[in-house]
Amino acid sequence: MAAGQRIVEARGDVYFDVVHDSLAPFTTRALTAIITDIGTRFTVHTESVSGVAMTIREGAVSLKSVNSMDKKALVLRVGDDGLLEPNGRATTRRPTAQDFAWMRR
């Protein structure tokens, strides 16, 4: 890890409230997904058989596969759900009320 980088590995259901720092980017690695903060609050779900799912509550993140370094990342913004499928395809959709239900218990 280079100086100034903030990198975490995520498994299961995780909620992040990240302070954006362009000099110290925050990156989450979840299975085959690389999620880079653009100043945000977001969740990551890695237990899905359909891939790595995430929901953006505030700000924005970029999402791409670790295996697609040559491809442009998908930028997700407030209110977006992102899904990185096992084949590396990144898609977006609008979230449902259940996407944050696990945080309310």
Residue pairs with C-beta under 8 A, 6 or more apart in sequence:
1 7
4 23
4 24
4 25
5 24
5 25
5 27
6 21
6 24
6 25
6 26
6 27
7 26
7 27
7 28
7 29
8 26
8 27
8 28
8 29
9 28
9 29
9 30
10 28
10 29
10 30
10 44
10 46
11 30
11 31
11 46
12 45
12 46
12 47
13 43
13 44
13 45
13 46
13 47
13 102
14 28
14 30
14 43
14 44
15 41
15 42
15 43
15 103
16 26
16 28
16 37
16 40
16 41
16 42
16 43
16 44
17 41
18 26
18 37
18 39
18 40
18 41
18 42
18 59
19 39
20 26
20 37
20 38
20 39
20 40
20 59
25 36
25 37
26 36
26 37
27 34
27 35
27 36
27 37
28 34
28 35
28 36
28 37
28 44
29 35
29 66
30 44
30 46
30 52
31 46
31 51
31 52
31 84
32 51
32 52
32 65
32 66
32 67
32 84
32 86
32 88
33 44
33 51
33 52
33 54
33 63
33 64
33 65
33 66
33 84
34 63
34 64
34 65
34 66
34 73
35 42
35 44
35 54
35 61
35 62
35 63
36 61
36 62
36 73
37 59
37 61
38 59
38 60
38 61
38 62
38 75
39 59
39 60
40 56
40 57
40 58
40 59
40 60
40 61
41 56
41 57
41 58
41 59
42 54
42 55
42 56
42 57
42 58
42 59
42 61
42 76
43 54
43 55
43 57
43 99
43 100
43 103
44 52
44 53
44 54
45 52
45 53
45 54
46 52
48 83
50 83
50 85
50 86
51 83
51 84
51 85
51 86
52 83
52 84
53 81
53 82
53 83
54 61
54 63
54 76
54 81
54 82
54 83
55 80
55 81
55 82
55 95
55 99
55 100
56 76
56 77
56 78
56 79
56 80
56 81
56 82
57 78
57 100
58 78
59 77
59 78
60 75
60 76
60 77
60 78
61 75
61 76
61 82
62 73
62 74
62 75
62 76
63 73
63 74
63 75
63 76
63 82
63 84
63 90
64 71
64 72
64 73
64 74
64 84
64 90
65 71
65 84
65 88
65 90
67 88
68 88
71 88
73 90
74 82
74 90
74 91
74 92
76 82
76 92
79 94
79 95
80 92
80 93
80 94
80 95
81 92
81 93
81 94
81 95
81 99
82 90
82 91
82 92
83 90
83 91
83 92
83 93
84 90
85 91
